[in-house]
Amino acid sequence: MTQPTDFAWKWRDPSHVEAHRAEFSRPIDVVLEELRPLIAATRPLMDPRETAGAAPDGAPPLDDARWVHTDRQLAEPVGHSGLRAVPTDGSRSFWGYRPGRHIPSHLCVGEREPTHSVCIWGWWEPDTFIIHTIYPGTVAPREIHDPEIPLGDLPAAIEFWRRHAIITTVDGYATQPAS
């Protein structure tokens, strides 16, 4: 039995997706409609009286079954991936601040590659999928300096970010956090 695809999309924080909009080669709304049946298949059985979790911003706890953090391949390219594998010796990467960010990111300078993959991260409410973020590319864990990363997820995040970096341009980062 397939899940019904009649649900609403809602942005947790519309400004968060703006950071990724330029990475898409097609309108995000078009990509979301292609993702609709794939995301509908992740919909958990929910008691209609169930409400969002105890987090102050209305998001459920990260270990709640309503969270979805997945990537899917679409038939057409969706945009350009902002992630690249790098040598673990640090010879082709560095730490810096992305525009508007207050936590450092593992970065490398380079060209973004076209991708058919799109990552979507969010959670289910009874008739709505709340989008935390969406970007062209594959699933990546929270960055190691993210204040919301659960302590238990930190070892895997450190291992991932030791071997991967976010692609930027020569003038696309800062050495100090945004003020």
N, C-alpha and C positions, 0 to 999 in steps of 0.2 A: 504494500500500500504506500503510495506517495503522499507526502505532506502537502496540504493546500498551500498555494503560493500567494494567497490573498493576505498580505500583511503590509504594514507601513514601514518605511525606513525613517529613522530619526537620527540626527547628528548629536552626539554627546556634547561636542564643542565644535561648532562649524569652523572656528579659526584653526583648529588642529589639522583639518583636511586641507586647508588652504596651503599649508606647508608642502603638500604633495601634489597639488593640482597641476603644476607645470610639468611634472613627471609623466602625466598621462598624455597619450597621443589622440585619445578619443574622449568625448565628454564623459565625466564620471557617472552621470545619470544613465547613459547608454550602457556602460559597464555594469552598473548595478542591476539593470533589467536583465542582462545576460546572466548575472550571478543569482538572480531571484530563485530559480528552481534548485540550484545547488545549495544555497543557504537555507531554503525551506526544508531541505532534507536533514538539516542539523537541528531542527526545532524539537526541543524536548517536550515530553508530555508535561503539561503544567496545570495546576489547579487554578481556575480563573480568578480565585480570590488571592492568589499569590502576588506579592508586590516585590519591588526591588529590594535588594539587601540592605544591610545596616550601614554601608559606607555613607559618609556625609554628603557626597555628591549624587547619591541615588544608585550608584553602581553596586551590583552584588559583590560579595567577597570573591577574590580571584579563583578560589577552589570550588565555586558554585557551578553546577552543571549547565547553567544558562549561558556561560561564557563560550564564545566561539573564537578561536584564533587559528585560522587556516589559510592555505593558499589554494587557488584553483587555476587550471589552465583553460584559457578561452581560445576559440578558433582563430580569432584575429589578434594581432599584437595590441596590447593595452597601453604600452608606453615604454619607458626606459628604466631599467633597474638601477637603483641607487646604491647597490651593495656589491662588494667585490671581495674575493679571497685575497689575502695578502700573506707574505712570508712572516712566520712567527718571530723572526729576529728583529722586526720593526724597521727594516731597511727601506720599505716603500710605504710607510704609513706614519701617522703622528696623531697627537691629541690636540683638539681645538674645539672652539665653540661654533655651532651652526647659528645662522641668523636668528635672533630672538630667543635663543636658548640660554639657560642658566646652568646647565650641567654639561660637562665636556663629552665629546664624542670621539670615537676612534675614526679617523679620516684618512683618505688618500686622494691625491689629485689624479684625475683621469676622465675618460669618456664613458658615459653611460651606455649600456648595451640594450638593444630592443628586447622585449620580453612578452610572452603570451601569458605569463603568470601574474596574478593579482592576489595580494594578501589583504584579508579583511579581518578585523578584530573588533568584537563587540559582544553584546549580550541580548538575550531574548527577554522581552516582557510579553504578556499574553498575546497581543496582536501587533507587536512592533519589534523590529530589530534595531537596537540602538547601536550606531556605528561609533566606536571609539577612534578607529583610524582605518584608512584604506590606502594602499599604495601599490604601484607596479613592482612585482618581484615576489620573493618567497618569504615564508615566515622567518622572523628573526626574534630572539628574545628581547626583553626590555634591556636597555643599556645599563651597564653596571653601576652608574652613578644615579640612576633613576630612583628618587626617594620612595616610589611605590613598589619597587621590586621586592617580592617576598624573600626573606633570608634564605629559605630553602632553594630558591631558584638561582641564587647568586653563583654557585660553582659552575653550573652549566652556562650561565651568561658570560662569566669570565672566560671560559674555554672558547665559546663562540666568538666573542669580541676580540680575543687574542689572535684569531685566525681570519677575521673579517673586518672590513672598514667601510664606512659610508663614503661614496664618491662625491668629491667637491671640486670646485675650480680654484685656481690660484688666489682669487680674491673673494671666494665664497665662504670664508670662515674668519674667526677672530681669535686672538690669543687671550682675550679677557671675556668674561661673560657679559651678556647684554645687560644694559643698565635700565 
